[in-house]
């Protein structure tokens, strides 16, 4: 009997809730801390990178990749020609320090406490609702990092720039579903979601459809990210550039801005093979124009 009592006592001590000093601060001060920790960057790059070592699993991200969110523009996280090299992890590293010292913690504050999470989503979104950040997001893995670990960024986004490659794989339907939900939350097409819509100034996608598939598959494939985005916008002005390469596939550049009625235009261009790998990263980034600048002359 004494042994059983000791075991129960030890179990009770382990499960006893710990004191949270942050929650003892006044709410106004906590909100300022949340704002500084989660929203204090005007330019954010969201992606994943190959990793050697143990990595926490995240739906939609390969088990060999580490989510990375940086409070500045990092083209290497988006590049095909000069991608971010592998990171080496050890068993003792925490998720907030695995990638880089300047990385933002991977949603740790949101996961720390249910009350903190509720305050961030209920209070912060209403008090600090200026659209001040530009998000540069890799496709397809970066959209999972954004929507699953940092959904609060969408409420502060002034512009969103998605860059990457579309390839047919077992997760393509998951990528398409995640992209559709994100687009609807920004400029959605469903009345039930209209109350939560966050109006942004610009939405861009630069997607390379790699391989020997015909160019018309861009518009006919069910999970094509360009088609998924266009299908879920409500109204808007949409300009599309289609760049065709002989060896690398087809590049599509979509730029969408808010507009009460739906307007669309398209232009077709040749994409030299030597420039195909550079297509997904706009050389002007992180700068961007509020309006569609028009097709690049040949």
C-alpha positions as a printed Julia matrix, in Angstrom:
298×3 Matrix{Float64}:
   0.0    0.0     0.0
   2.74   2.6     0.84
   4.37   1.91   -2.5
   1.09   2.59   -4.33
   0.59   5.85   -2.38
   4.11   7.02   -3.28
   3.52   6.29   -6.94
   0.25   8.25   -6.89
   1.93  11.17   -5.15
   4.73  11.29   -7.71
   2.17  11.17  -10.53
   0.25  14.06   -8.96
   3.4   16.16   -8.69
   4.25  15.51  -12.36
   0.79  16.52  -13.57
   0.47  19.57  -11.32
   0.21  22.7   -13.48
   3.19  25.02  -13.41
   2.98  28.72  -12.62
   2.89  30.95  -15.73
   4.52  34.29  -14.93
   3.51  35.76  -18.29
  -0.18  35.4   -17.45
   0.36  37.29  -14.18
   1.17  40.46  -16.16
  -1.61  42.92  -17.05
  -3.42  42.07  -20.31
  -2.3   45.33  -21.97
   1.34  44.47  -21.34
   0.86  40.88  -22.54
  -0.61  42.18  -25.81
   2.44  44.38  -26.36
   4.68  41.35  -25.78
   2.66  39.26  -28.26
   2.83  42.05  -30.83
   6.61  42.31  -30.53
   7.15  38.54  -30.59
   4.79  37.64  -33.42
   4.19  40.66  -35.63
   7.25  42.91  -35.48
   8.65  42.26  -39.0
   7.67  44.01  -42.22
   9.21  41.31  -44.45
   9.0   37.59  -43.61
  10.22  34.55  -45.56
   8.39  31.27  -44.87
   9.68  27.95  -46.23
  11.41  24.71  -45.27
  14.9   23.39  -45.82
  16.5   19.94  -45.99
  17.8   18.75  -42.65
  20.04  16.02  -41.31
  18.81  14.82  -37.94
  15.56  14.58  -35.97
  12.74  16.92  -37.07
   9.26  17.38  -35.55
   6.6   16.27  -38.03
   4.37  18.86  -39.71
   1.55  17.86  -42.04
   2.4   18.74  -45.64
   6.15  19.13  -45.01
   8.54  16.24  -45.83
   9.96  14.45  -42.78
  13.44  15.42  -43.98
  12.65  19.17  -43.91
  12.7   21.72  -41.11
  10.15  24.59  -41.16
  11.94  27.94  -41.37
  10.46  31.4   -40.8
  12.83  34.37  -41.05
  12.06  38.01  -40.18
  13.63  39.25  -43.42
  13.78  38.38  -47.11
  15.84  35.25  -47.82
  15.8   34.38  -51.56
  17.81  31.2   -50.95
  14.75  29.68  -49.26
  12.8   30.23  -52.5
  15.48  29.64  -55.12
  15.77  26.61  -57.4
  19.22  27.49  -58.69
  20.79  28.32  -55.3
  18.59  26.6   -52.7
  19.26  26.65  -48.97
  21.68  23.87  -48.09
  20.99  21.15  -45.53
  20.89  21.98  -41.86
  22.41  19.62  -39.3
  20.37  18.95  -36.14
  21.24  17.17  -32.95
  18.95  15.43  -30.49
  19.45  18.13  -27.85
  18.37  21.11  -29.96
  14.98  22.7   -29.44
  12.66  23.48  -32.34
  13.16  27.23  -31.86
  16.94  27.01  -32.34
  17.29  24.21  -34.86
  17.52  26.29  -38.03
  19.13  29.62  -37.28
  19.46  32.14  -34.49
  17.48  34.72  -36.44
  14.58  32.34  -37.2
  11.25  33.05  -35.56
  10.13  30.34  -33.12
   7.93  27.77  -34.88
   4.62  28.76  -33.33
   5.93  28.09  -29.83
   4.07  30.99  -28.24
   0.8   29.8   -29.73
   1.38  26.31  -28.34
   2.5   27.39  -24.88
  -0.89  27.93  -23.31
  -4.56  27.84  -24.34
  -5.28  31.23  -22.75
  -2.35  32.82  -24.57
  -3.57  31.36  -27.85
  -7.08  32.72  -27.25
  -5.75  36.18  -26.4
  -3.65  36.29  -29.54
  -6.52  35.35  -31.84
  -9.33  37.24  -30.07
  -7.6   40.39  -28.81
  -4.52  40.87  -31.0
  -6.32  40.51  -34.31
  -8.7   43.34  -33.42
  -6.26  45.71  -31.69
  -3.35  45.4   -34.13
  -5.13  45.05  -37.44
  -2.89  47.14  -39.7
  -1.68  45.36  -42.83
   2.05  45.98  -42.6
   3.88  42.75  -43.53
   4.93  41.21  -46.84
   5.09  37.41  -46.75
   7.35  35.49  -49.15
   6.25  31.86  -49.05
   7.63  28.76  -50.76
   5.29  26.37  -52.55
   4.24  23.82  -51.59
   5.83  23.35  -48.16
   5.89  26.98  -47.03
   2.11  27.32  -47.21
   1.78  24.53  -44.62
   4.29  26.24  -42.33
   2.33  29.5   -42.68
  -1.19  28.14  -42.2
  -0.41  25.57  -39.5
   2.23  27.36  -37.4
   1.77  31.06  -38.16
  -1.86  31.65  -39.25
  -1.85  34.99  -37.4
   0.53  36.36  -40.06
  -2.36  36.31  -42.54
  -4.18  38.95  -40.48
  -1.22  41.33  -40.79
  -0.27  40.62  -44.4
  -0.11  43.59  -46.73
   1.02  41.35  -49.59
   1.68  37.64  -50.12
   4.16  36.27  -52.66
   4.17  32.5   -53.28
   7.01  30.9   -55.18
   7.8   27.32  -56.12
   7.4   24.25  -58.3
   4.32  22.15  -59.03
   5.06  18.45  -59.25
   2.64  15.56  -59.14
   3.07  13.64  -55.87
   1.01  11.9   -53.21
   0.48  15.15  -51.28
  -0.61  17.35  -54.2
  -4.28  17.24  -53.13
  -3.28  18.28  -49.59
  -1.24  21.18  -50.98
  -4.19  22.27  -53.13
  -6.65  22.09  -50.22
  -4.35  24.15  -47.96
  -3.82  26.77  -50.68
  -7.57  26.99  -51.32
  -8.34  27.62  -47.64
  -5.67  30.29  -47.44
  -6.92  32.1   -50.57
 -10.51  32.02  -49.29
  -9.4   33.53  -45.98
  -7.79  36.43  -47.85
 -10.14  37.16  -50.76
 -12.58  34.31  -50.4
 -15.32  33.16  -52.68
 -17.64  31.74  -50.03
 -20.26  33.88  -48.27
 -19.83  31.9   -45.06
 -16.22  33.03  -44.87
 -16.8   36.65  -45.86
 -16.83  37.92  -42.26
 -13.27  36.7   -41.7
 -11.86  37.97  -44.97
  -8.64  39.93  -44.7
  -8.17  42.33  -47.58
  -4.62  42.56  -48.83
  -3.09  44.85  -51.44
  -1.5   42.17  -53.61
  -1.34  38.4   -54.01
   1.37  36.95  -56.27
   2.29  33.45  -57.4
   5.32  32.42  -59.45
   4.97  28.69  -60.17
   7.13  26.53  -62.42
   5.3   23.49  -63.82
   8.35  21.3   -64.25
   8.75  18.44  -66.68
   7.58  17.53  -70.14
   3.83  17.91  -69.48
   1.97  19.95  -72.14
   1.38  23.62  -71.35
  -2.39  23.18  -71.28
  -2.07  20.95  -68.21
  -1.57  24.15  -66.22
  -5.3   24.79  -66.68
  -6.66  21.24  -66.72
  -4.93  19.61  -63.75
  -7.3   19.48  -60.78
  -4.61  20.42  -58.26
  -2.81  23.05  -60.33
  -1.99  25.83  -57.8
  -2.76  28.64  -60.27
  -6.18  27.15  -61.02
  -6.85  26.5   -57.31
  -6.08  30.14  -56.48
  -8.23  31.58  -59.27
 -11.09  29.23  -58.4
 -11.25  30.49  -54.81
 -10.99  34.25  -55.3
 -14.1   36.39  -55.06
 -13.93  39.1   -57.71
 -10.49  40.65  -58.06
  -8.28  41.78  -60.9
  -6.12  38.88  -62.1
  -3.24  39.16  -64.57
  -1.5   36.01  -65.81
   1.77  35.61  -67.67
   2.5   32.15  -69.12
   6.15  31.51  -69.94
   6.94  28.41  -72.01
  10.35  26.71  -71.9
  11.44  23.97  -74.29
  13.18  21.84  -71.66
  12.11  22.97  -68.18
   8.33  23.16  -68.48
   5.99  26.12  -68.12
   6.24  29.07  -65.75
   3.11  30.96  -64.69
   3.11  34.34  -62.99
  -0.21  35.34  -61.38
  -0.84  38.7   -59.75
  -4.19  39.42  -58.07
  -5.47  42.61  -56.46
  -8.83  43.39  -54.82
 -11.59  44.53  -57.16
 -15.4   44.37  -56.78
 -15.87  42.67  -60.15
 -13.8   39.89  -61.65
 -11.34  40.98  -64.35
  -8.73  38.76  -65.99
  -6.02  39.11  -68.62
  -3.28  36.81  -69.92
  -0.18  36.98  -72.07
   2.11  34.23  -73.42
   5.9   34.45  -73.57
   8.92  32.27  -74.38
  11.06  31.29  -71.4
  14.72  30.65  -72.29
  16.04  27.44  -70.72
  18.9   29.41  -69.17
  16.41  31.48  -67.15
  13.91  28.78  -66.23
  15.39  28.01  -62.8
  15.34  31.72  -61.94
  11.69  32.16  -62.88
  10.25  31.48  -59.42
  12.15  34.36  -57.77
  11.34  37.88  -58.96
  14.59  39.89  -59.17
  12.71  42.93  -57.82
  11.8   41.2   -54.55
  11.44  42.14  -51.76
  10.2   45.31  -53.49
   6.9   44.98  -55.32
   4.41  47.15  -57.19
   0.9   47.65  -55.86
  -0.44  47.26  -59.4
   0.39  44.73  -62.1
   3.43  46.23  -63.88
   2.5   44.74  -67.26
   4.27  41.98  -69.21
   8.02  42.08  -69.47
   9.03  42.96  -73.07
  10.82  40.3   -75.08
